[in-house]
Amino acid sequence: MDFYPLIHGKLGNSILCWNDNKPVSVDQFLTDTFALSQELPDSNWVINLCDSRYHFLVGFAAALIKGKTNILPPNKTPKVLQTIASQFPKTFCLMDNESEEIPGLPVLQYPSEINPVSQTLGIPEIATSHKAAIAFTSGSTGTPQPHLKSWGSMVRIARNTCQRLIPDKTKEFSIVATVPPQHMYGLETSIMLPLQHEGSLHGGRPFFPIDIQGALESVPQDRILVTTPIHLKACVESSVKFPKISFILSATAPLSRELAEKAEQALDTGVFEIYGCTEAGTIATRQTSKSNAWKLLDEANLTGENDQCYIDAAYLPQPIKLPDIIKNYGDGLFELQGRSADLINIGGKRTSLGELNYYLNQIMKVEDGAYFVPPQNGYEHKRLIAFVVANDLREEDIIQGLRKNVDPVFLPRPIHFVDFLPRTSTGKLTRASLLETFSKYF
Amino acid sequence: MAGLTVFEKEVSKLMVENLNLTINFEDIDPDKPLFNDGLGLDSIDALELSLAISQRYGLEIKSDDKNIKHLFSSLRNLSKHIEENKV
């Protein structure tokens, strides 16, 4: 059996995390991890919902050393968590926020006391074949589809990403991230990169521009900011003065060249984008202001053309079909020409039009309904809108109905009540026909 | 419903305009929650709203403010916070 260490190339007394402005050494982290691992219930599955990135990291590692699998739910809505839990026996949630409850699921609270380091602990080795995590894509019937991540694949992707973005191994780096570690992109960048490339991470999850500034200032150089176009726009437009950032990573939604250029100028840094998907993880990178083309990670191969493209790598169990329309230049270079599937990603949360439409049409008295992604204008974030056929319902009723199943960022605004949807004779609804309906209102 | 003060109307208008809300700014209940079950705002709105507030009033919203929940709990509380802390 092959193994990769939990932490690569760091000494016990070196700093792994900056938590609440206090440094946490590798030894302290291992002490916390072993202590928590003793508390974990007898189950193969852990839904790690910790808000603190450091708590998430300890929970993630504790599960790994106990041979358990980390479940990464697509969002925190009770229905989604219950649906996932029903697929994995004896699942429990690890949480660090006592005010939150998950109806119907057992919860282990992250321990509040700090364990003193009593001895130097060896760095655990984890089998490459271990099922480290399960991420989900949304299905069109409301049941999330699981995707297994082996420890080996996660380590390979982390090392390949570092080789691309931080080729100088002697450089120490600190990662500050606005994206949740429960998201595949957040896990790969803010947890796996520091573990596997001698970096450190900021233990929190800054949200507002001034939080991001504070987090960046609390960690040493070289600073890397991992974020999304929505947060990047907020940083660019805010009057907050940021400390020196080595580079910024953006993912989860397409970053416009305009915003990338503005951010590079305003923050005096480089902005790199990551292309990936839940099924395959990080696939390629680019510096958005300089290149439309994406460069594959070193171990990845791209085959096919247009909407029939597959990504393959030694660390993937099988080739994975990409959900995008792709112009494949060969030599590891390609361009995206649009999404072929109906995936939606907002602020690091993901769903599909199919899933949203499913829930919309489940609402009592909704005769017909369709979500619509309005055309983008510049880099402004546009909310999803919905067209609904329903005689007796008000906007509030629809929102109430959706709220049980749908993350708030996907709630439509506005909702337009229409007499009918422009369906074809076979009942199909095309984006072109909805665009026509849309143009009547805006 | 209690009426809006002049300043609450100003903040309400800023909010409705920046977040493209469909409600009339004078119709927002000043005591109703802004998020979730109330006006239905979400985390992205919070970010947009914080930008608009910083641009208009020179006040940066922080999430480790002890009273962040209280701050966004209603138009009345948000307006009060801005009025007391604006530059």
Interface residues (C-beta under 8 A of the other chain):
Chain A: P206 F207 F208 P209 I210 D211 G214 I230 H231 A234 E237 S238 S239 V240 I346 G347 H381 R383 E395 I399 R403 D407 P408 V409 L411 R413 P414
Chain B: N20 L21 T22 F35 N36 D37 G40 L41 D42 S43 I44 A46 L47 E48 S50 L51 S54 Q55 G58 E60 I61 K62 S63 D64
